[in-house]
Amino acid sequence: MAKTEASQRAEFHNLDDASDGLLRELAPGLTTRIFAGEQAMLSVVTIAPNAEGTLHHHPEEQWGVLLEGSAIRVQGGEEIPVRKGDFWRTPGNVPHTMRAGPEGAKVLDIFSPPRPEYRKPGKGFGS
């Protein structure tokens, strides 16, 4: 059974389309647009200049890539400066957060498996 054109288009997205994805406010100055699949989940996080997330952890593995700006990745008790193009892996249950530089930051996070609490609208890093 072939997919219809409309259902095929539902599988395509754009990083710069602010209306695309499920919007979630993570913390003051941090928002994300979430795109969930069956085995993986993408989260496009926008961080205001000098804003910082809450230190948190979750069981899912997480990969991140800095798309724009600059930031400090806080992970496992270390603070690591990152610049555009840098990417990292965060194993499950490792405490982590981000602090944006003076120009802000945009990060693409990839979760596997998808985070259940991110499948629905809400606020914060948890359910």
C-alpha positions as CSV (number, residue, x, y, z in Angstrom):
1,M,0.0,0.0,0.0
2,A,1.6,3.3,-1.1
3,K,1.6,6.3,1.1
4,T,-0.4,9.3,0.0
5,E,1.5,12.5,-1.0
6,A,0.2,14.2,2.2
7,S,1.5,11.5,4.5
8,Q,4.8,11.4,2.7
9,R,5.2,15.2,3.2
10,A,4.5,14.8,6.9
11,E,7.8,13.0,7.1
12,F,9.8,16.1,5.9
13,H,10.7,19.1,8.1
14,N,12.8,22.3,8.1
15,L,15.3,23.4,10.9
16,D,14.4,27.1,10.3
17,D,10.6,26.7,10.3
18,A,9.6,27.9,13.8
19,S,6.0,26.5,13.4
20,D,7.3,22.9,12.7
21,G,7.5,20.3,15.4
22,L,6.1,20.0,18.9
23,L,7.1,23.1,20.9
24,R,8.3,22.8,24.5
25,E,9.7,25.4,26.8
26,L,12.6,23.8,28.7
27,A,13.6,26.7,30.9
28,P,13.6,30.5,30.7
29,G,15.4,31.4,27.5
30,L,15.4,27.7,26.2
31,T,12.8,26.3,23.8
32,T,12.8,23.2,21.7
33,R,10.9,21.9,18.7
34,I,10.6,18.1,18.9
35,F,10.3,15.6,16.1
36,A,9.6,12.0,17.3
37,G,10.0,8.8,15.3
38,E,9.7,5.2,16.4
39,Q,13.3,4.6,17.4
40,A,14.9,8.1,17.6
41,M,13.8,11.7,18.4
42,L,15.2,15.0,17.2
43,S,15.1,18.2,19.4
44,V,16.0,21.6,17.9
45,V,16.9,23.7,20.9
46,T,17.2,27.5,20.8
47,I,19.1,29.1,23.7
48,A,18.9,32.8,24.3
49,P,22.2,34.7,24.9
50,N,23.9,33.6,28.2
51,A,20.8,31.5,29.1
52,E,21.4,28.1,30.9
53,G,19.4,25.0,31.2
54,T,18.8,23.0,34.4
55,L,21.3,20.2,35.2
56,H,19.3,17.0,34.5
57,H,19.7,13.4,33.4
58,H,17.6,10.8,31.7
59,P,18.0,7.1,30.8
60,E,18.1,7.8,27.0
61,E,21.4,8.2,25.1
62,Q,21.7,11.7,23.6
63,W,23.9,13.1,20.8
64,G,24.1,16.9,20.3
65,V,25.6,19.1,17.6
66,L,26.0,22.9,17.9
67,L,24.4,24.4,14.8
68,E,24.8,28.1,15.6
69,G,26.5,30.3,18.2
70,S,28.7,29.2,21.1
71,A,28.1,27.4,24.4
72,I,29.5,25.6,27.3
73,R,28.5,22.0,27.6
74,V,28.3,20.9,31.2
75,Q,28.5,17.1,31.3
76,G,29.6,14.7,34.0
77,G,31.0,17.4,36.2
78,E,33.0,19.1,33.4
79,E,32.5,22.3,31.5
80,I,33.5,22.0,27.9
81,P,33.4,25.0,25.5
82,V,31.8,24.1,22.1
83,R,31.6,25.9,18.9
84,K,29.6,25.6,15.7
85,G,30.1,22.1,14.2
86,D,31.2,20.5,17.5
87,F,29.1,17.4,18.5
88,W,29.1,15.1,21.5
89,R,27.6,12.0,23.0
90,T,25.9,11.9,26.4
91,P,25.4,8.4,27.8
92,G,22.2,7.7,29.6
93,N,21.9,9.0,33.2
94,V,24.9,11.4,33.0
95,P,24.0,14.8,34.4
96,H,24.3,17.5,31.8
97,T,23.1,21.0,30.6
98,M,24.2,23.8,28.2
99,R,25.0,27.5,28.8
100,A,24.9,29.7,25.7
101,G,27.5,32.3,24.8
102,P,26.8,36.0,24.3
103,E,25.2,35.4,20.8
104,G,23.0,32.5,21.9
105,A,23.0,29.0,20.5
106,K,21.0,26.5,18.4
107,V,21.6,22.8,19.2
108,L,20.3,19.7,17.5
109,D,19.8,16.9,20.0
110,I,19.2,13.3,19.0
111,F,17.7,10.8,21.5
112,S,17.5,7.1,21.3
113,P,15.2,5.7,22.2
114,P,12.8,8.7,22.1
115,R,12.0,10.4,25.5
116,P,8.4,9.6,26.4
117,E,7.9,13.0,28.2
118,Y,8.9,14.8,25.0
119,R,6.1,13.2,23.0
120,K,3.6,15.7,24.5
121,P,3.5,19.4,25.1
122,G,4.7,20.7,28.4
123,K,7.4,22.6,30.2
124,G,10.7,21.6,31.6
125,F,13.2,18.8,31.0
126,G,11.0,16.1,32.6
127,S,7.4,15.0,32.5
